[in-house]
Amino acid sequence: MNLKQIVAILAIVALPVCAQAQKPSAAKVTKADVQKVVTIISDDKAKTQTYCDMLKLGDQIDEANEKDSKKIDEMYQRMDELGKKLGPEYAALMEGLPDIDPESEDGKEIGSTIQALDKLCGR
């Protein structure tokens, strides 16, 4: 799974979580925000496992047959439940990611930082 797919899946999953963590004026996501979330997740074994479980579900969604929309919906629902366990910082990050151009210098740095989490999952 490439970075754009990961960001897209995580952003979709985070939408309900973001609604709960939404602030009146959402600030732009910074590299420091991403690093904070990566540190929070990587320093907590349970959160790391939750993140890895979300990546596995993302892979399963990618491989799922489009005709089995019920199964795909169930997997997205499960990803949403897992995303809530990662905390409000994660939700805020996911809310701001769609505004980042993945081809920009900041976007590439942010993507690289997020990929550090993927490495914790053996990717």
N, C-alpha and C positions, 0 to 999 in steps of 0.2 A: 504494500500500500504506500503510495507516495504522500508527500507532505500536504499537497492540496486536498487529497481525499481525507486525510486525517483531520485537517482543519474543518473541512465541510461536515464530516460526520460529527465531530465534537461540537461544532456550532449548532447543528440541528438538535442534537441531544440536549444541549445546554439551554435552549430557549425557555423551557418551562422553569428551569432553575434560575435563569436570569430574571424572569418576571418577578420572582420572589426577592432577589437581591437588587432589583433595579433602584437606582437613585434618580432624583429629579434631573440632574445634569450629568450624564455619563461622560467621564473623562476619557481621553485617548489612551489606549493601551501603550505602555512603555516597555522597554527592554527590562527595566527594573521590576515592573509588575509581573512579567513572565518569569523572571528569575525567582521572585518571591514565591510564586505558585509552584514552580519546579522544586524549590527547596522544601516547601510545606509537604508536598506529596512524597518526595524522595526521602525525607527524614522520618516518615511515618510508614511502617511496614504495611499496615492495614490499608492506608490510602494508596500506596504503591500497588498493592494487589488489586485494589478496586480499579485503578487506572488501567492496569494490564488486562483485567477482565473486560473493560470497555473496549480496548483495542481488539481483543479476540472477538467480541460481538460485532465490531465494525468489519472485521474480516469476514465473519459469517454473513453479514448483511450484503457485502460485496459479492459473495459467492452464491447467495440465495437466488432461487428462481423467481423472477419477477411475478410469476403467476401466483406465487404463494404469499400474497400480500398480508394475510392474517399472521403468518409466521414472522414476516418482516416487521409488522406493527408491534408484535409482542417483543421482538428484539430491541426495537427503538424504545419501547416502554421500559424494558429492563435497563437499557443504557441510561435513560432518564433517572431511574431510581438510583443507579450507581453514581451518576453525576452529582446528585444531591449529597452524597456521602463525602465528596471531595471539598465541600465548604463554599462559603460565599466568595472567597477570593477567586476560586476556580470559575464560579459563575460569572463574576465580573469580567474575568479574562475572556471567557467564551463570548460574552456580549460584545466585547470590543474587537475581537479577531476579524470579523467580516469587514471591518473598516480599514484593515491593514492590507496594503498591496504586497502580495507574496513575492513579487519581483523586485521590490524596492530594497535598498540596503537594510533598512530597519526590518522589513518583512523577512528577508533572508536570515538575519541575525535571530529574530524571534523564532523562526522555523527551526533553526539550528538548536536553539535552547530547548524548544519543545521536544525535539528529537532525542535529547539527552534522557528524557523520561522513557522514550521507546526503548532505549538501550537497557534500561533497568528491567525491561520485560523480555530481554533476550533477542531484540531485533537489531 
